[in-house]
Amino acid sequence: MVNDFVKGAASALKEYGLPVYIDEMPMGFSRPCFGVKCFSTEVTPCVSRYFKEEIRLGVEIYMPYGYDSADGSPESGRSFAFGEAEAFAYEALRFINVGGRQYCAKSISSERKSQTTSQGTPNGLEGTGGIVCLTAVYSRFVRKELSEESGVMEELFEKFEF
């Protein structure tokens, strides 16, 4: 079920029109792109066969080399796509669809990093390439059915009305 969360986040990010890589980045990948992977899962026992599962996803946005030049012109490689991609990733990860259900992120945090190269890149640019690392945490409640031989946990959904 954790892989379904990774696929749900990847499909939400695909709407931006950039390549999305799951788990591993291939050698010579094209920039700009997204990378999605599961950082960790944590299962906490609750009352009477119920468990709370927290799934922590990591999304990396790789921007082309030369993004940080001062003028921001298209010739410099910036074209203001860096901030747009970060804002879109926040919106895409806020709600994701998994198995016909929609999940809201419990929290989303980001950190900006940069990669510097003195060697030529595939497109011939040298300089600094930007990376934004986002971490999104999703929670769900599951129930373990004792009658099943497989021991698979079943997701719990209840409608609360106030």
N, C-alpha and C positions, 0 to 999 in steps of 0.2 A: 504494500500500500504506500510505502514511502516513495517508491519510484513514480507512483501516480502524482504525487505532489511535485516532484521534479518535472515531470512531463506537463503538468498543469501550468507551472510557472513558465516553462519554455514556450508553450503555446500562447500564453498571454503576451510574452515578449516578442513573438514572431510578428505580431500586428504592427510593430514599428518598422518592419521591412529590412532589418539587419539580420545577418546570419546568427543562429543560436546553436552553440555547441553544448552537449550534455556530458558531464563528468570530466572529459579530457579535451584539451586543446590540441589539435593536430599540428604537426610541424608545418611552418609556413602559412599559418591561418591568415585570413584577410582581416584587415582592420577597416572600419569599426565593426565590432561584433559583441555578442553577449556570451558568457560562459555560465552555466548553471550546474550546481552540484549540491548534494546533501552534506552538510557539515556534521550534524549529529541528530540523534533521536533520544528522547528520554521518556521512560514509562514510569509513572508513579501510581502505586496502588491506592485505590479509594475504597469506598464502602461496598461490600457485598458484590464481589466479582466485577466491579467497575474499575477502570484504569484511565488515567489522564495521560495522553501521549502528546509530547511536544516535539515538533519537527522543525529543525533549524536549517534553512536553505541559504546557500551563498550564491550571489550573482555578481559576476565581474563584467564591467563594461570596458572594453579595450578600444581606445581612440587612436587615430593615426599619429605617427611621429610628426612633430612640428606644430602641434595643436596650441602650444602656449606662447606663440609669438605675440608681440605687443599690438600690432595693428589689427589683427582679426580678419584680414582679407582672405578671400578664397585661395589666393596664391600662396599664402603662408600655411595653408592646411587646416586652419581653424574652422572657419565658416559657422561658428557658434553652435555646432552640433553637440559639443560636449555637455553643455548645460541642459540642452533639450533631451538628450539621451538619459541623463540622470533623472530628470523630472518624469519622463515617461516610465522609466523603470519603477519609480515609486508608485505611480498610478497603476501600472500593470500588476505589481505584486500586492497591492492593497487587498484586492479580491481576486482569487483564482478559482477556477472550476476543476473539481476533482470528482470523478465518478458521478456526474450529474448533480453534484452539490456545490455550493459556493462557500468558500472559506475566507474569512477576514484575517489578515495578519495581526497577530497580537502586538508585534513591534517590528519596525523596520529602521535599521541604522545604516549609516554609510561612512566611508572613509576614502579620501582621495589619495592616490599614490601616483608616482611617475616612474617611468623607465627611461634611462638615458643610454644612448648607444653612440659609439664613435665609429662604428662600422656602417656601411651602407645597408639600408633595408631593401626589401624586394622592389619597392617603388622608387628607390634611389634617394630617399630623404634621410637626413641624419638629424639627430637632436633628441628631444624628449617626447615620449609617448605617454598619454594619460591612461590611468586605470582608476575606475571607481569600484570599490568593493562594497556591496550591499549585503546585509544579513537580515533575512525575514524569518520570523518565528510564527508558526501556526500551532494551535492547540485543538485537540479533539478528544472526545470521551469514547471509550470502547468498553464493551462488555464481553467477558469470556463465557461462552456457552459450555456448560459441563456435559451436555448430551452429545456434543460433536466429538468424533474420534480424532479429528485433525487438530483440535485445540486452537483453531484460528479464532482470533478476537473479532467480534462483530461491532460495527460502529453504532453508537447510540445517538439517536436524534429525538428530541422532545420539543414540542412547541410550547413556549411559555407566553402567556398572555397576561398583561397587566391591566 
